[in-house]
Amino acid sequence: MNATTRSTKTFSLDREILAEVKRTKGSQSESERVNRLLRFALDMERRAELDREAASFFGSAPDDRNERRAFQTASVRSLARD
C-alpha cells in the first residue's frame, strides 16, 4: 500500500482565496481542501500540456485529402481481411 507522507510548508495565500476555501471545504479540513484543489489544478495543467503537444504533433500532419483517403481505403481493406 502507498503510504502518504505529508510535510508542512508555508505559503502565502490571498484572503479571498482563503475565504473561498473555508466556505467550500465542507466536512474536510482546510488543508485537505487546498490539497484537493491543487491536485485538480495540476492535473488540468498536465492535460492542457498534453493537448498542446497533440495539437503541435497533428498540426504538422499533411492536410492532403488524397493521402487521408488512401490511408482510409487501405485501413478498410486491411480490416476486411481480418
C-alpha positions in Angstrom: 0.0 0.0 0.0 1.2 3.5 -0.8 1.7 5.5 2.4 1.1 9.2 2.1 3.8 11.3 3.5 2.9 14.9 4.4 5.2 17.7 5.1 4.3 21.2 6.4 5.2 24.1 4.1 4.3 27.7 4.5 2.7 29.6 1.6 1.0 32.9 1.4 -2.5 33.0 0.0 -4.8 35.8 -0.8 -7.5 36.5 1.8 -10.2 36.0 -0.9 -8.8 32.5 -1.7 -8.7 31.6 2.0 -12.3 32.7 2.4 -13.4 30.7 -0.6 -11.6 27.6 0.7 -13.2 28.0 4.1 -16.6 28.5 2.5 -16.3 25.4 0.3 -14.5 22.9 2.5 -17.5 21.1 3.7 -16.5 18.4 6.2 -12.9 18.4 5.1 -10.2 20.3 6.8 -8.9 23.4 5.0 -5.6 21.7 4.3 -7.4 18.7 2.7 -9.5 21.1 0.6 -6.4 23.0 -0.6 -4.6 19.8 -1.4 -7.5 18.5 -3.4 -7.8 21.8 -5.3 -4.0 21.8 -6.0 -4.1 18.2 -7.3 -7.0 19.2 -9.6 -5.2 22.3 -10.9 -2.0 20.3 -11.5 -4.0 17.6 -13.4 -5.6 20.3 -15.5 -2.2 21.8 -16.3 -0.9 18.3 -17.3 -3.9 17.8 -19.6 -3.6 21.2 -21.2 0.1 20.5 -21.9 -0.8 17.1 -23.5 -3.5 18.9 -25.6 -0.8 21.4 -26.7 1.6 18.6 -27.6 -1.1 16.7 -29.5 -2.1 19.9 -31.4 1.5 20.5 -32.3 2.0 16.9 -33.4 -1.1 16.7 -35.5 -0.7 20.3 -36.7 2.3 19.2 -38.7 0.4 16.4 -40.4 -0.2 16.8 -44.1 -3.5 18.4 -44.9 -3.8 16.4 -48.2 -7.2 14.9 -48.6 -5.9 12.4 -51.2 -3.4 11.0 -48.7 -6.0 10.6 -46.0 -8.5 9.0 -48.4 -5.8 6.5 -49.5 -5.0 5.7 -45.9 -8.7 5.2 -45.0 -9.2 2.9 -48.0 -6.2 0.8 -47.1 -7.3 0.6 -43.5 -10.8 -0.6 -44.5 -9.3 -3.3 -46.8 -6.9 -4.4 -44.1 -9.7 -4.7 -41.5 -11.9 -6.5 -44.0 -9.3 -9.2 -44.4 -9.2 -9.9 -40.6 
